[in-house]
Amino acid sequence: MRRAALYTVAIALTGMAGWQTIANAKPAQERQDRENRQAEQAQPQLPDGFDMKDLSQLDNVRGELAKVTEYALTRGDFGKVVAQLAVWNRDRMKDYRNEDYKTLDGVIEQINMDWKQKYGHEFNIKKAENVFNDEFVTVQGVVTNPNAAAMNFPVPAERGAQLASNRQRANEQEGQVDQVVAKDLQESKGVALVRFPGGANLSGLIVSMIEEGHGSWYVALPPSQTAEQIHMQLQNELTYFGQNASQWPADETTAYRMAAHRVFMAIYNVNPPEMRHETR
């Protein structure tokens, strides 16, 4: 009888400890979520090796975002998406022609059909106005120290405060090098960071961009990124976007923003919130 009573007390104490753990975890998670939201709303900062400077290139930067999105939603234009990446990316992605894009093109075709049915015409973000507005906080700057800049660019898409050099050191420990070199940056005319705000099943992220002369901007990715990864992620993201066509907003501009967000999450290999919940 005494043993049974002790056993009952032990179970009760164990249960209380479990509930206490859950109770403690909830405020910690809420605090982390709050900090993540604050980080997403903050102005992105250029890392070491760069100085902030208004280059009067905001229109060209936003035009490049629209161009990449348009190519990503156009059948047969995956190669043009690759062509809009920084020189160190596109030089390493010449094998993209070996991929089969029939499935991706089929997804794109269906999205355009649904887009035309809902908005009266096919997807054409380049003709839309005010898609990338001030909600997409943008900072511009120049390279001041190519060696330091190469260690810190592009910035991590999900955590702009974490320098790329941290990721570089981690990858070196695994035998992988994920770093641009000084010569890739020393001739650049400027760089920009664009913050895509999170929300509505969209992950907040930072897009790193570089000007390679004459106002021509390109999207900068880690050198280890492959065309195959972008292809598969783009196919996954656009499939999800298309399958939820019934939930596209009545306002077409907002829908363009959602589509662009999905495209750049794919390009940077950033998992959407719904996938993160599934993998926990």
Buried (B, 14 or more C-beta within 10 A) or exposed (E): EEEEEEEEEEEEEEEEEEEEEEEEEEEEEEEEEEEBBEBBEEEBBBBBBBEEBEBEBBEBBBBBBBBBBBBBBBEEBBBBBBBBBBBBBBEBBEEBEEBEBEEBBBBBBBBBEBBEEBBEEBBBBEEBEEBBEEEBBBBBBBBEBBEBBBBBBBBBBBBBEEBBBEBBEEBEEEEEEBBBEBEBBEEBBBBBBBBBBBEEBBBBBBBBBBBBEEBEBBBBBBBBBBBEBBBBBBBBBBBBBBEEBEEBEEEBBEBBBBBBBBBBBBBBBBBBBEBEEEEE
